[in-house]
Amino acid sequence: EDDPIAAWDRHKQALNEKAAKLNEIQFDALHYTAPGTDLTLGLPKNHIWASAGSYNPKGEEFIANMPTEEVFSAPD
């Protein structure tokens, strides 16, 4: 990559776009199945999906895990 900072910015933007799409859907639950697994996790009404970055009170971005592929929410 000729410009790793630009590549990282594009990657963060892609993760933010994925989180935004998931927020639009507003799932009731997530259902995972695999051999020996049948797990359903309920999601609260108006749950929020987020990506890896967060901001401190000064508005500065912080990403704890690099590299990252995180897009996440929390179950009921």
Phi, psi and omega in degrees: 000126180290327182228088184297330179292317177295321178296318179295319177298319177296319180296314178300318179297319178297318178295318178298321178294320177297315179298319180297318178297317179295323177296326178294325185287318182054069177300149170280324184200164172245133183240118181249130175228145176195170177306119180083004182228131172213091190238127175242127178246119176286148177243138181293153176301139181063029177298161183237131170265140180226163175252190192295332186274152172219172184235140177277175181301339178275357181085012179273134181284142177226130175235114186287324185247119177228130355288167181218152173231018188289129163222121192215164173215188179230138180283171174306000000 
